[in-house]
Structures are given as structure tokens and as C-alpha cells.
Amino acid sequence: MLTYQHTQWGTVLLAIFGSCGGLVFLLTRYQGVPPVLDVVLVVLVVVAALFANLTVKVSNGRLFVRFGVGLIRKSFRIGDIVGVDAVRNRWYYGWGVRYTPHGWLFNVSGLDAVESAPTSQKRYSRRSER
């Protein structure tokens, strides 16, 4: 049974990759730049597909976190989470999957996050310094 689902789009990330991809495409097609840059274009498209959005879902006693098309994902048993807290991350923690001084961070946009504290004491976001 699905109890919660939210998808956050990485609009800034998509704008950056889209702009860079468009520039590479134009350079290789109209400016005589070597076609080897087509590899760069393919890499940009693949990374954009992998990190375009972040979906968080709570269903059947589990918390699921999935990036983009779903190749990068993680799930947790709800019973293993002993607490959650609203936090604000530092800007330099960036986007994607990152290990911070306070645990793993899954992020595609913005600084606000929800930090969960599993029973194993590994944290999956960053606790803000208040």
C-alpha cells in the first residue's frame, strides 16, 4: 500500500546539462569541432537521465529513494528508522549522492532536507548546525 510519494526535479541540474549538451551539439555539427565531442554529449545525456529527479516513496513498510530512471536507488525498512529531522544542508555539499561528515546525502536540488536516523546509527542526510 502506497502511503507517500514525492518527486523533486533537479531543474538547475537539467538546465546546466541541457545548456552544455546543446553547446556541444552545435559545436560538433556547425563549427567543425571534432566529432569526438559526441562522447561528451552522450555522457551529459546519461548523467542527466540518472540524476534528473529524486523520488521518495513510502510503501509497504519501506522508504524508497530513487534517482532518475532508477539505476541509482536505496531502500530502508521503516522499522529501522528511529528518528527524522528537518535540516538545511551546506551549499558545498552539492547534488547527487554524497557522503558528508554527518552521513549519506541524496539530493538533486536545494538545501532543505529530511535527515533520517537508522538504528545502525548511519545517517542519510546532514544535520544542520543551528
N, CA, C and O atoms as a MOPAC input file, in Angstrom:
PM7 MOZYME 1SCF
protein

 N      0.83700 1    -1.18400 1     0.00000 1
 C      0.00000 1     0.00000 1     0.00000 1
 C      0.88500 1     1.25200 1     0.00000 1
 O      1.75300 1     1.40000 1     0.86000 1
 N      0.66800 1     2.13000 1    -0.94400 1
 C      1.42300 1     3.36900 1    -1.05000 1
 C      0.87400 1     4.38900 1    -0.06300 1
 O     -0.32500 1     4.66800 1    -0.05900 1
 N      1.74900 1     4.94800 1     0.78000 1
 C      1.29100 1     5.95100 1     1.73100 1
 C      1.84100 1     7.34600 1     1.43400 1
 O      1.26000 1     8.34100 1     1.86500 1
 N      2.95300 1     7.42900 1     0.70300 1
 C      3.54400 1     8.73500 1     0.38200 1
 C      4.44700 1     8.58500 1    -0.82900 1
 O      5.14600 1     7.58300 1    -0.97300 1
 N      4.42700 1     9.59700 1    -1.70800 1
 C      5.37100 1     9.64700 1    -2.81800 1
 C      5.55900 1    11.10100 1    -3.23200 1
 O      4.59200 1    11.84900 1    -3.37700 1
 N      6.81300 1    11.48800 1    -3.41800 1
 C      7.12400 1    12.84300 1    -3.87600 1
 C      8.32800 1    12.77300 1    -4.80800 1
 O      9.30400 1    12.07600 1    -4.53000 1
 N      8.24800 1    13.50500 1    -5.92000 1
 C      9.36300 1    13.59000 1    -6.86200 1
 C      9.85000 1    15.02000 1    -6.91400 1
 O      9.07300 1    15.94300 1    -7.15700 1
 N     11.13600 1    15.20100 1    -6.68400 1
 C     11.78500 1    16.50800 1    -6.75300 1
 C     12.60800 1    16.54400 1    -8.03800 1
 O     13.44100 1    15.67000 1    -8.27400 1
 N     12.37100 1    17.55600 1    -8.86300 1
 C     13.09800 1    17.69600 1   -10.12400 1
 C     14.32800 1    18.56600 1    -9.93100 1
 O     14.26700 1    19.59200 1    -9.25400 1
 N     15.43200 1    18.16500 1   -10.51800 1
 C     16.67200 1    18.92700 1   -10.47100 1
 C     16.70700 1    19.93500 1   -11.60600 1
 O     17.44900 1    19.75500 1   -12.57100 1
 N     15.91500 1    20.99200 1   -11.50300 1
 C     15.77600 1    21.94100 1   -12.60700 1
 C     17.08600 1    22.64900 1   -12.94300 1
 O     17.39900 1    22.83900 1   -14.11800 1
 N     17.85100 1    23.03800 1   -11.93200 1
 C     19.13500 1    23.70900 1   -12.19800 1
 C     20.09600 1    22.72900 1   -12.86500 1
 O     20.77800 1    23.07000 1   -13.83100 1
 N     20.13700 1    21.52400 1   -12.34500 1
 C     20.99300 1    20.49100 1   -12.91800 1
 C     20.61900 1    20.21700 1   -14.37000 1
 O     21.49500 1    20.13200 1   -15.23000 1
 N     19.32600 1    20.07900 1   -14.64800 1
 C     18.87500 1    19.83600 1   -16.01300 1
 C     19.17600 1    21.02300 1   -16.92700 1
 O     19.52300 1    20.83000 1   -18.09200 1
 N     19.04800 1    22.23500 1   -16.41800 1
 C     19.35800 1    23.42000 1   -17.21400 1
 C     20.85200 1    23.46700 1   -17.56800 1
 O     21.22200 1    23.80300 1   -18.69300 1
 N     21.69200 1    23.13100 1   -16.60200 1
 C     23.13900 1    23.13200 1   -16.85200 1
 C     23.50300 1    22.06800 1   -17.88100 1
 O     24.21000 1    22.35100 1   -18.84800 1
 N     23.02100 1    20.84100 1   -17.67300 1
 C     23.33800 1    19.76300 1   -18.61400 1
 C     22.71600 1    20.02200 1   -19.98500 1
 O     23.33100 1    19.72200 1   -21.00800 1
 N     21.50800 1    20.57300 1   -20.01600 1
 C     20.87000 1    20.88700 1   -21.29000 1
 C     21.63500 1    21.95200 1   -22.05600 1
 O     21.82200 1    21.83500 1   -23.26700 1
 N     22.08200 1    22.99600 1   -21.35500 1
 C     22.85900 1    24.06600 1   -21.99500 1
 C     24.19200 1    23.54400 1   -22.51400 1
 O     24.58000 1    23.82600 1   -23.64800 1
 N     24.88600 1    22.78500 1   -21.67900 1
 C     26.17800 1    22.23200 1   -22.09900 1
 C     25.99600 1    21.26000 1   -23.25900 1
 O     26.76900 1    21.27700 1   -24.21700 1
 N     24.97400 1    20.41500 1   -23.17300 1
 C     24.70500 1    19.46300 1   -24.25400 1
 C     24.36400 1    20.16700 1   -25.54600 1
 O     24.83200 1    19.76200 1   -26.61000 1
 N     23.55000 1    21.22300 1   -25.47700 1
 C     23.19700 1    21.99400 1   -26.66900 1
 C     24.40900 1    22.65800 1   -27.28600 1
 O     24.55500 1    22.68800 1   -28.50800 1
 N     25.28400 1    23.19300 1   -26.43600 1
 C     26.50300 1    23.83100 1   -26.92200 1
 C     27.41200 1    22.81600 1   -27.61600 1
 O     27.93100 1    23.08700 1   -28.69800 1
 N     27.60400 1    21.65900 1   -27.00300 1
 C     28.43500 1    20.61500 1   -27.61000 1
 C     27.82800 1    20.16300 1   -28.93300 1
 O     28.54500 1    19.97200 1   -29.91600 1
 N     26.51300 1    19.99300 1   -28.95800 1
 C     25.84200 1    19.58500 1   -30.19200 1
 C     26.08400 1    20.61000 1   -31.30800 1
 O     26.44500 1    20.24000 1   -32.42600 1
 N     25.88300 1    21.90200 1   -31.00000 1
 C     26.08300 1    22.94800 1   -32.01000 1
 C     27.52900 1    23.01900 1   -32.47300 1
 O     27.79100 1    23.19600 1   -33.66300 1
 N     28.47200 1    22.88400 1   -31.54400 1
 C     29.88900 1    22.94200 1   -31.92000 1
 C     30.27900 1    21.78400 1   -32.82700 1
 O     31.02000 1    21.97100 1   -33.79200 1
 N     29.78400 1    20.59400 1   -32.52300 1
 C     30.17000 1    19.44300 1   -33.34700 1
 C     29.47300 1    19.44300 1   -34.69900 1
 O     30.01400 1    18.89800 1   -35.66000 1
 N     28.30500 1    20.02900 1   -34.80200 1
 C     27.54900 1    19.98700 1   -36.06200 1
 C     27.84300 1    21.16700 1   -36.98400 1
 O     27.84200 1    21.01800 1   -38.20600 1
 N     28.09300 1    22.33800 1   -36.40200 1
 C     28.17200 1    23.54400 1   -37.23400 1
 C     29.49900 1    24.29400 1   -37.17700 1
 O     29.72200 1    25.18700 1   -37.99500 1
 N     30.37300 1    23.97000 1   -36.25700 1
 C     31.61800 1    24.71100 1   -36.14000 1
 C     32.85500 1    23.88900 1   -36.48200 1
 O     33.97700 1    24.37000 1   -36.31900 1
 N     32.67300 1    22.67600 1   -36.94800 1
 C     33.81100 1    21.87000 1   -37.36200 1
 C     34.64000 1    21.31700 1   -36.21800 1
 O     35.75900 1    20.85600 1   -36.43800 1
 N     34.11800 1    21.35400 1   -35.01000 1
 C     34.83500 1    20.77400 1   -33.87700 1
 C     34.81100 1    19.25700 1   -34.04900 1
 O     33.80400 1    18.71100 1   -34.50000 1
 N     35.89500 1    18.56800 1   -33.69900 1
 C     35.95900 1    17.12000 1   -33.91700 1
 C     34.76100 1    16.37600 1   -33.31700 1
 O     34.30800 1    16.69700 1   -32.21800 1
 N     34.26200 1    15.39400 1   -34.04100 1
 C     33.10400 1    14.62500 1   -33.57100 1
 C     33.36000 1    13.83500 1   -32.29300 1
 O     32.42800 1    13.28100 1   -31.71000 1
 N     34.62400 1    13.77800 1   -31.85200 1
 C     34.92000 1    13.07700 1   -30.60100 1
 C     34.12700 1    13.70500 1   -29.43900 1
 O     33.90100 1    13.05900 1   -28.41600 1
 N     33.71500 1    14.95100 1   -29.60800 1
 C     32.90200 1    15.58900 1   -28.56700 1
 C     31.51500 1    14.96700 1   -28.47100 1
 O     30.77500 1    15.24700 1   -27.52700 1
 N     31.15800 1    14.12900 1   -29.43500 1
 C     29.89400 1    13.39500 1   -29.33200 1
 C     29.89200 1    12.51100 1   -28.09000 1
 O     28.83800 1    12.26500 1   -27.50200 1
 N     31.06700 1    12.03300 1   -27.68900 1
 C     31.17800 1    11.23600 1   -26.46300 1
 C     30.77900 1    12.08800 1   -25.25800 1
 O     30.09300 1    11.61200 1   -24.35300 1
 N     31.21100 1    13.34000 1   -25.25300 1
 C     30.83800 1    14.25500 1   -24.17100 1
 C     29.32400 1    14.44300 1   -24.14800 1
 O     28.71500 1    14.46500 1   -23.07900 1
 N     28.72700 1    14.57700 1   -25.31000 1
 C     27.27000 1    14.73300 1   -25.40500 1
 C     26.55000 1    13.50700 1   -24.84100 1
 O     25.56700 1    13.64300 1   -24.11200 1
 N     27.03200 1    12.32700 1   -25.17300 1
 C     26.42000 1    11.09600 1   -24.65500 1
 C     26.55100 1    11.03300 1   -23.14200 1
 O     25.60000 1    10.65700 1   -22.45700 1
 N     27.71200 1    11.39500 1   -22.60700 1
 C     27.91500 1    11.39500 1   -21.15200 1
 C     26.95200 1    12.37600 1   -20.48300 1
 O     26.36500 1    12.05100 1   -19.45100 1
 N     26.78200 1    13.56200 1   -21.05000 1
 C     25.86100 1    14.54500 1   -20.48500 1
 C     24.42000 1    14.01700 1   -20.46400 1
 O     23.69800 1    14.20700 1   -19.48500 1
 N     24.01500 1    13.36500 1   -21.53400 1
 C     22.65400 1    12.81600 1   -21.60300 1
 C     22.47100 1    11.70500 1   -20.57200 1
 O     21.43800 1    11.64200 1   -19.90500 1
 N     23.46100 1    10.83400 1   -20.43900 1
 C     23.36600 1     9.72700 1   -19.47600 1
 C     23.30800 1    10.26300 1   -18.04900 1
 O     22.47500 1     9.81500 1   -17.26000 1
 N     24.17200 1    11.20900 1   -17.70400 1
 C     24.17600 1    11.77100 1   -16.34900 1
 C     22.86200 1    12.49800 1   -16.07600 1
 O     22.31700 1    12.39700 1   -14.97700 1
 N     22.35400 1    13.22300 1   -17.05300 1
 C     21.06000 1    13.90200 1   -16.88000 1
 C     19.94600 1    12.88800 1   -16.63700 1
 O     19.07400 1    13.11600 1   -15.79900 1
 N     19.96900 1    11.77200 1   -17.36100 1
 C     18.93900 1    10.74000 1   -17.15600 1
 C     19.06700 1    10.08900 1   -15.78300 1
 O     18.06000 1     9.72800 1   -15.17400 1
 N     20.28300 1     9.93700 1   -15.29600 1
 C     20.49500 1     9.31200 1   -13.98300 1
 C     20.10300 1    10.21800 1   -12.82700 1
 O     19.64900 1     9.73000 1   -11.79200 1
 N     20.27200 1    11.53700 1   -12.98100 1
 C     20.05400 1    12.46200 1   -11.86400 1
 C     19.01700 1    13.54300 1   -12.14200 1
 O     19.04700 1    14.58800 1   -11.49200 1
 N     18.11100 1    13.33300 1   -13.07400 1
 C     17.10500 1    14.34100 1   -13.42400 1
 C     16.15100 1    14.62900 1   -12.28000 1
 O     15.69900 1    15.76200 1   -12.11800 1
 N     15.84200 1    13.61700 1   -11.48700 1
 C     14.91200 1    13.81100 1   -10.38100 1
 C     15.23100 1    12.84000 1    -9.26200 1
 O     16.01100 1    11.90100 1    -9.42300 1
 N     14.60700 1    13.09300 1    -8.12700 1
 C     14.74400 1    12.24200 1    -6.95100 1
 C     13.34100 1    11.92800 1    -6.46100 1
 O     12.57700 1    12.83400 1    -6.12900 1
 N     13.00300 1    10.65100 1    -6.41500 1
 C     11.68400 1    10.23100 1    -5.95300 1
 C     11.83200 1     9.53400 1    -4.60700 1
 O     12.63500 1     8.61500 1    -4.44900 1
 N     11.04300 1     9.99000 1    -3.64400 1
 C     10.98400 1     9.37500 1    -2.31900 1
 C      9.59900 1     8.77800 1    -2.17200 1
 O      8.59200 1     9.45100 1    -2.39100 1
 N      9.55900 1     7.49600 1    -1.79600 1
 C      8.28100 1     6.80700 1    -1.67800 1
 C      8.27100 1     6.00200 1    -0.38300 1
 O      9.26600 1     5.37500 1    -0.01900 1
 N      7.13600 1     6.02900 1     0.30300 1
 C      6.92200 1     5.18000 1     1.47200 1
 C      5.80500 1     4.21500 1     1.11300 1
 O      4.69100 1     4.62300 1     0.78500 1
 N      6.12200 1     2.92500 1     1.18100 1
 C      5.15700 1     1.91100 1     0.77100 1
 C      5.50700 1     0.57900 1     1.42800 1
 O      6.67600 1     0.20300 1     1.50600 1
 N      4.49700 1    -0.12000 1     1.89300 1
 C      4.67800 1    -1.46700 1     2.44800 1
 C      5.77700 1    -1.55000 1     3.50200 1
 O      6.57300 1    -2.48900 1     3.50800 1
 N      5.81600 1    -0.56800 1     4.38500 1
 C      6.78300 1    -0.60200 1     5.47900 1
 C      8.21000 1    -0.29900 1     5.08500 1
 O      9.13300 1    -0.60700 1     5.83900 1
 N      8.41700 1     0.30700 1     3.90800 1
 C      9.76300 1     0.65300 1     3.44700 1
 C      9.80700 1     2.08800 1     2.94300 1
 O      8.80700 1     2.62900 1     2.47000 1
 N     10.97800 1     2.68900 1     3.05200 1
 C     11.26000 1     4.00200 1     2.48200 1
 C     12.16300 1     3.76700 1     1.27800 1
 O     13.24400 1     3.19500 1     1.41100 1
 N     11.72100 1     4.20700 1     0.10600 1
 C     12.47900 1     4.04100 1    -1.12900 1
 C     12.97500 1     5.39900 1    -1.60400 1
 O     12.23100 1     6.37900 1    -1.59100 1
 N     14.24200 1     5.45400 1    -2.02700 1
 C     14.83600 1     6.65400 1    -2.60600 1
 C     15.37300 1     6.25100 1    -3.97300 1
 O     16.14400 1     5.29800 1    -4.07800 1
 N     14.96600 1     6.98000 1    -5.03800 1
 C     15.36600 1     6.61400 1    -6.39200 1
 C     15.71800 1     7.86700 1    -7.19200 1
 O     14.96600 1     8.84100 1    -7.20700 1
 N     16.86800 1     7.82600 1    -7.85200 1
 C     17.27200 1     8.90500 1    -8.74900 1
 C     16.86400 1     8.57700 1   -10.16900 1
 O     16.94400 1     7.42400 1   -10.59300 1
 N     16.42400 1     9.58900 1   -10.91200 1
 C     16.18300 1     9.49300 1   -12.34800 1
 C     15.47600 1     8.23600 1   -12.79100 1
 O     14.38500 1     7.92600 1   -12.31300 1
 N     16.10300 1     7.50400 1   -13.71500 1
 C     15.49500 1     6.31500 1   -14.30600 1
 C     15.50200 1     5.11700 1   -13.36400 1
 O     14.90500 1     4.08900 1   -13.68500 1
 N     16.15300 1     5.22000 1   -12.22300 1
 C     16.09000 1     4.17100 1   -11.21200 1
 C     17.30000 1     3.27500 1   -11.08700 1
 O     17.26300 1     2.32000 1   -10.31200 1
 N     18.38300 1     3.54000 1   -11.82000 1
 C     19.58600 1     2.72400 1   -11.66600 1
 C     20.26500 1     2.97600 1   -10.32100 1
 O     20.90100 1     2.08300 1    -9.76100 1
 N     20.12400 1     4.19400 1    -9.81100 1
 C     20.68900 1     4.54600 1    -8.50800 1
 C     19.52400 1     4.64000 1    -7.53900 1
 O     18.67000 1     5.52000 1    -7.65300 1
 N     19.50200 1     3.71300 1    -6.57800 1
 C     18.37900 1     3.66700 1    -5.63800 1
 C     18.81700 1     3.01900 1    -4.33300 1
 O     19.84400 1     2.34400 1    -4.25800 1
 N     18.00800 1     3.24500 1    -3.31400 1
 C     18.27100 1     2.69300 1    -1.99300 1
 C     16.93300 1     2.53300 1    -1.29500 1
 O     16.01700 1     3.32200 1    -1.52700 1
 N     16.80500 1     1.52400 1    -0.44500 1
 C     15.58000 1     1.37400 1     0.33500 1
 C     15.93500 1     1.04500 1     1.78100 1
 O     16.98200 1     0.46500 1     2.06900 1
 N     15.04100 1     1.42900 1     2.67100 1
 C     15.23500 1     1.23000 1     4.09900 1
 C     13.93800 1     0.69300 1     4.69000 1
 O     12.85000 1     1.07300 1     4.25700 1
 N     14.05000 1    -0.18100 1     5.66800 1
 C     12.86300 1    -0.62000 1     6.39600 1
 C     12.45700 1     0.50300 1     7.35000 1
 O     13.29900 1     1.07200 1     8.04400 1
 N     11.16100 1     0.81800 1     7.37800 1
 C     10.66400 1     1.87200 1     8.26600 1
 C     10.98900 1     1.53900 1     9.71800 1
 O     11.29700 1     2.43500 1    10.50400 1
 N     10.92300 1     0.27100 1    10.07600 1
 C     11.22700 1    -0.15000 1    11.44500 1
 C     12.66600 1     0.10500 1    11.84900 1
 O     12.96700 1     0.15300 1    13.04200 1
 N     13.56900 1     0.27000 1    10.87800 1
 C     14.97300 1     0.53700 1    11.17400 1
 C     15.27400 1     2.02200 1    11.36400 1
 O     16.39100 1     2.38500 1    11.73200 1
 N     14.29100 1     2.87700 1    11.11700 1
 C     14.49300 1     4.32000 1    11.26300 1
 C     13.96300 1     4.74200 1    12.62000 1
 O     12.77700 1     4.57700 1    12.90800 1
 N     14.84100 1     5.28700 1    13.45700 1
 C     14.44300 1     5.65700 1    14.82100 1
 C     14.11100 1     7.13200 1    14.96600 1
 O     13.60000 1     7.54600 1    16.00600 1
 N     14.39200 1     7.93900 1    13.94000 1
 C     14.06300 1     9.35700 1    14.03200 1
 C     14.29600 1    10.08200 1    12.72000 1
 O     15.07000 1     9.64100 1    11.87000 1
 N     13.61100 1    11.20000 1    12.57800 1
 C     13.80000 1    12.06600 1    11.41800 1
 C     13.84800 1    13.50700 1    11.90300 1
 O     13.33200 1    13.83200 1    12.97300 1
 N     14.48000 1    14.37500 1    11.09800 1
 C     14.61600 1    15.77400 1    11.47300 1
 C     14.71400 1    16.61200 1    10.19800 1
 O     15.38400 1    16.21500 1     9.24500 1
 N     14.05300 1    17.76100 1    10.17700 1
 C     14.19500 1    18.69800 1     9.05800 1
 C     15.51600 1    19.43600 1     9.22700 1
 O     15.80000 1    19.96500 1    10.30200 1
 N     16.32500 1    19.47200 1     8.16700 1
 C     17.65200 1    20.10000 1     8.23200 1
 C     17.86700 1    20.99400 1     7.01800 1
 O     17.12500 1    20.93500 1     6.03700 1
 N     18.89300 1    21.81700 1     7.11100 1
 C     19.32700 1    22.64000 1     5.97900 1
 C     20.79500 1    22.32600 1     5.74000 1
 O     21.63000 1    22.51400 1     6.62400 1
 N     21.10600 1    21.84600 1     4.54100 1
 C     22.46600 1    21.43400 1     4.19900 1
 C     23.32900 1    22.61500 1     3.78600 1
 O     22.81700 1    23.66200 1     3.38800 1
 N     24.61300 1    22.44200 1     3.88100 1
 C     25.56700 1    23.44300 1     3.39300 1
 C     25.55600 1    23.41700 1     1.86400 1
 O     25.37000 1    22.35700 1     1.26600 1
 N     25.75400 1    24.56800 1     1.23100 1
 C     25.70200 1    24.65800 1    -0.21800 1
 C     26.78800 1    23.82000 1    -0.87100 1
 O     26.57000 1    23.28300 1    -1.95700 1
 N     27.95200 1    23.69100 1    -0.24200 1
 C     29.06500 1    22.99100 1    -0.86800 1
 C     28.93500 1    21.46900 1    -0.79600 1
 O     29.81800 1    20.76200 1    -1.28300 1
 N     27.86800 1    20.95100 1    -0.21000 1
 C     27.63700 1    19.50300 1    -0.24600 1
 C     27.16900 1    19.06300 1    -1.62000 1
 O     27.25500 1    17.88100 1    -1.95100 1
 N     26.67600 1    19.99300 1    -2.42700 1
 C     26.35700 1    19.70500 1    -3.82300 1
 C     25.12600 1    18.84800 1    -4.03200 1
 O     24.27300 1    18.72700 1    -3.15200 1
 N     25.04900 1    18.24900 1    -5.22800 1
 C     23.90400 1    17.43100 1    -5.62300 1
 C     24.37900 1    16.03900 1    -5.98300 1
 O     25.55600 1    15.82300 1    -6.27200 1
 N     23.45400 1    15.10500 1    -5.96300 1
 C     23.76600 1    13.71600 1    -6.27800 1
 C     23.80600 1    12.89500 1    -5.00400 1
 O     23.11100 1    13.20500 1    -4.03600 1
 N     24.61000 1    11.85900 1    -5.00300 1
 C     24.80900 1    11.03000 1    -3.82100 1
 C     26.15700 1    11.42100 1    -3.24400 1
 O     27.18400 1    11.28500 1    -3.90800 1
 N     26.15600 1    11.90000 1    -2.02800 1
 C     27.38700 1    12.39000 1    -1.40300 1
 C     27.50700 1    11.83400 1     0.00900 1
 O     26.50600 1    11.61400 1     0.69200 1
 N     28.73500 1    11.61100 1     0.43200 1
 C     28.97700 1    11.27700 1     1.83300 1
 C     29.45300 1    12.55400 1     2.51700 1
 O     30.47400 1    13.12500 1     2.13000 1
 N     28.72800 1    12.99600 1     3.51600 1
 C     29.05300 1    14.21300 1     4.25100 1
 C     29.58400 1    13.82300 1     5.62500 1
 O     29.55900 1    12.64500 1     5.98100 1
 N     30.06300 1    14.78900 1     6.40000 1
 C     30.51900 1    14.46300 1     7.76100 1
 C     29.42000 1    13.87600 1     8.65000 1
 O     29.71200 1    13.29800 1     9.69700 1
 N     28.17400 1    14.02200 1     8.24200 1
 C     27.06700 1    13.52800 1     9.06200 1
 C     26.31600 1    12.36500 1     8.41800 1
 O     25.24700 1    11.98800 1     8.89800 1
 N     26.84900 1    11.79100 1     7.34500 1
 C     26.21000 1    10.63100 1     6.71700 1
 C     25.97500 1    10.84000 1     5.23200 1
 O     26.48000 1    11.79500 1     4.64100 1
 N     25.20800 1     9.94300 1     4.63600 1
 C     24.92600 1     9.98200 1     3.20700 1
 C     23.85000 1    11.00200 1     2.88700 1
 O     22.88100 1    11.14800 1     3.63200 1
 N     24.02300 1    11.70700 1     1.77800 1
 C     23.08100 1    12.71300 1     1.31900 1
 C     22.62900 1    12.35900 1    -0.08900 1
 O     23.45300 1    12.11600 1    -0.97100 1
 N     21.30600 1    12.32900 1    -0.29900 1
 C     20.71700 1    12.12300 1    -1.61900 1
 C     20.00900 1    13.42400 1    -1.96600 1
 O     19.07800 1    13.81900 1    -1.26400 1
 N     20.43500 1    14.10800 1    -3.04400 1
 C     19.90800 1    15.43300 1    -3.31500 1
 C     20.00200 1    15.75600 1    -4.80100 1
 O     20.98900 1    15.41300 1    -5.45200 1
 N     18.96200 1    16.42500 1    -5.34700 1
 C     19.02200 1    16.91000 1    -6.72600 1
 C     18.78300 1    18.40700 1    -6.83000 1
 O     18.98700 1    18.99500 1    -7.89200 1
 N     18.35200 1    19.03100 1    -5.73400 1
 C     18.04600 1    20.45100 1    -5.79700 1
 C     17.87200 1    21.00800 1    -4.39500 1
 O     17.38600 1    20.31300 1    -3.50200 1
 N     18.26200 1    22.24400 1    -4.20200 1
 C     18.00000 1    22.93700 1    -2.95000 1
 C     18.86600 1    22.49400 1    -1.79100 1
 O     19.72700 1    21.62500 1    -1.92400 1
 N     18.61300 1    23.12100 1    -0.63500 1
 C     19.40100 1    22.85700 1     0.56300 1
 C     18.59900 1    22.19200 1     1.67600 1
 O     19.17600 1    21.56400 1     2.56400 1
 N     17.27400 1    22.32300 1     1.63800 1
 C     16.44700 1    21.73700 1     2.68600 1
 C     16.34000 1    20.23300 1     2.48900 1
 O     16.27000 1    19.74600 1     1.36000 1
 N     16.32800 1    19.50300 1     3.60200 1
 C     16.28900 1    18.04100 1     3.51300 1
 C     15.63400 1    17.46400 1     4.76200 1
 O     15.37500 1    18.16300 1     5.74200 1
 N     15.38200 1    16.18100 1     4.69000 1
 C     14.92100 1    15.42500 1     5.84800 1
 C     16.02000 1    14.42800 1     6.18100 1
 O     16.42400 1    13.63200 1     5.33300 1
 N     16.49300 1    14.47500 1     7.39800 1
 C     17.53500 1    13.56700 1     7.84100 1
 C     16.88500 1    12.41400 1     8.58900 1
 O     16.04400 1    12.62000 1     9.46500 1
 N     17.28300 1    11.20200 1     8.23500 1
 C     16.75600 1    10.04200 1     8.95500 1
 C     17.88100 1     9.40400 1     9.76400 1
 O     19.03800 1     9.39500 1     9.34400 1
 N     17.52700 1     8.88000 1    10.91100 1
 C     18.49500 1     8.21700 1    11.77900 1
 C     18.12500 1     6.74500 1    11.88900 1
 O     17.22800 1     6.38800 1    12.65200 1
 N     18.81300 1     5.88200 1    11.12700 1
 C     18.53200 1     4.45200 1    11.22900 1
 C     19.09000 1     3.87000 1    12.52100 1
 O     19.94200 1     4.47900 1    13.16800 1
 N     18.60900 1     2.69900 1    12.88900 1
 C     19.08400 1     2.05900 1    14.11300 1
 C     20.55700 1     1.71400 1    14.04100 1
 O     21.20300 1     1.56000 1    15.07800 1
 N     21.11000 1     1.58700 1    12.82700 1
 C     22.53300 1     1.25900 1    12.68000 1
 C     23.42200 1     2.47300 1    12.96700 1
 O     24.64700 1     2.36100 1    12.93400 1
 N     22.81200 1     3.63300 1    13.24700 1
 C     23.49700 1     4.88600 1    13.53400 1
 C     24.17800 1     5.51300 1    12.32500 1
 O     24.92000 1     6.48200 1    12.48700 1
 N     23.95400 1     4.99600 1    11.12000 1
 C     24.41800 1     5.67600 1     9.90700 1
 C     23.36500 1     6.70800 1     9.55600 1
 O     22.17600 1     6.38800 1     9.53500 1
 N     23.76800 1     7.92300 1     9.28300 1
 C     22.81200 1     8.96700 1     8.93400 1
 C     22.78400 1     9.12400 1     7.42800 1
 O     23.80900 1     8.96100 1     6.76600 1
 N     21.60500 1     9.44400 1     6.87200 1
 C     21.43300 1     9.54000 1     5.42500 1
 C     21.06600 1    10.93300 1     4.98700 1
 O     20.32100 1    11.09800 1     4.02100 1
 N     21.56000 1    11.92700 1     5.66200 1
 C     21.46000 1    13.31800 1     5.25500 1
 C     22.37300 1    14.07200 1     6.19700 1
 O     23.13200 1    13.44500 1     6.93600 1
 N     22.32800 1    15.37500 1     6.19800 1
 C     23.20900 1    16.14300 1     7.03900 1
 C     22.42800 1    16.90600 1     8.08100 1
 O     21.43600 1    17.56500 1     7.77100 1
 N     22.87000 1    16.81600 1     9.29600 1
 C     22.25500 1    17.58700 1    10.36800 1
 C     22.78900 1    19.00100 1    10.28500 1
 O     24.00000 1    19.20800 1    10.21100 1
 N     21.89600 1    19.97400 1    10.29700 1
 C     22.32600 1    21.36600 1    10.20300 1
 C     22.89700 1    21.82100 1    11.54600 1
 O     22.48000 1    21.34500 1    12.60200 1
 N     23.83500 1    22.72600 1    11.49300 1
 C     24.36700 1    23.32300 1    12.71000 1
 C     23.53100 1    24.53900 1    13.02600 1
 O     23.48900 1    25.48800 1    12.24300 1
 N     22.88500 1    24.52100 1    14.13100 1
 C     21.94300 1    25.60500 1    14.45500 1
 C     22.52100 1    26.54800 1    15.45500 1
 O     21.86600 1    27.51600 1    15.84000 1

